[in-house]
Amino acid sequence: MSSTGGLPQHPRLTRRSAIQAGAVGLLGLGMNHLSALRAEAAAAGKPAPKARSVIYIFLSGGLSQHESFDLKPEAPEQIRGEFQPIETRTPGIQICEHLPELSKRSHLWSLVRSLSHPSNDHSAGHMIMLSGQSVVPPGFDPNKPKSSDWPSIAAVTGAALPHNNLPPAVVLPERLIHRSGRVIPGQFAGQMGMQRDPWFVEACQFNAKNYGAWPEYGFHFERGNENPEGYVFQAPNLALPEGLAGSRFEQRLALREQIGSQQALLERVATHEQFDRYRQDAISLLADKSVHKAFDVVNAPAKDLDRYGRNVFGWSLLMARRLVETGVSLVQVNLGNNETWDTHQGIFPILKNNLFPPTDRALSALLDDLQASGQLDSTLIVMAGEFGRTPKVSTLPKMKEPGRDHWGAVQTVFFAGGGTRGGTVIGSSDRIGGHPASSPQTPENMAATIYQSLGIPATAAWHDQENRPHHIYQAEPIQGLT
């Protein structure tokens, strides 16, 4: 892909290339032509991309590679930390001792230990890893989302895939918000316009004082285990994205009451007015009984809750699995708000006691269920944060216990399913886990892997608010995963 100064360029394609590869939107074609373009690509002798699903698990705050999937047991103590590596089911692959269930399932997952980008800032890291673009947009403001931001992977997916009665991309269980109340940029449609924002499932009430997998594993970095009363995880209130007001949707369809009580009204409205696909999505979501079931995870069978965990991490991944089953193409799951994984202090007890147990449990249950249902081959799971953590363990001023700081230079990204080869490690970090040592990868490579797994053609484009096309793919998918 061509670029200048790190900025994405407008696609330049021949008519033949566009037809053969299935370029979307470059020849005056809408995204609703995607299926036909795939068929033409196949007829022209090129294999049509397989349409699959993706669950993108985002660890806001930044997971430490040293404490999870890239331990350095031979490094000095200040580098290696307190945790010990354990053998996995795959000979030669070791991970953290506090991820025992995932270690038993290494034949189902792969690791990329060499993903790198240039920022150590939380907001910029979110923008980079949620959009799949290593350079922040011109005029980027770390304190608030702007219309000039890059669109998120979820927003691009929502625009690039057909709406088959359901929105293609959903984000759950809530938007990412800092404890200060600052809405973290990178989650939205940005230059595509707010009407292209992904669907946010607001299943739990954000509380700025708590972190982690409440009510079982909630914590505060200084106060320790903490699970305030009054937190509720419930069937979400569905709302139309901003900017879709019109007619009876003048004040935005804030569906704050029970889903069933709104269904009849919306169906009546739909028979009298012409709605775009976003409004139709809202109606379809409310009318689809399978979607109702997908959202009602707190009342799931006891055997499911026992396996996933009765906490926000378990409920969120169970909801993601159910939404994929209903036909949603991409589900972004934010495991922890308020930069939960930002372990500047107390890194060892917090990971051991509060973050790894619910993650290990719920992610393993997700893998088991997708494998048992035959959906793992067609569902790609990606787990990453906005960056990794520093090689050196340190105690910052005003911090009571040691931790690791922000580190964009390298992180490990977890992949499973979607045709990836289990028991595989792509790339490596250097001896202290500070920089890629082999097969360096970028957020653009990760995003391309997601788009390819969703069946989006390599020459597809997203359009900004001036209807200018921009390449969806900014790099090649990660080589060696499949």
Summary of the structure (lengths in Angstrom):
residues: 482
radius of gyration: 21.6
end to end distance: 21.8
largest distance: 70.2
contacts: 1722
relative contact order: 0.21
helix: 32%
strand: 19%
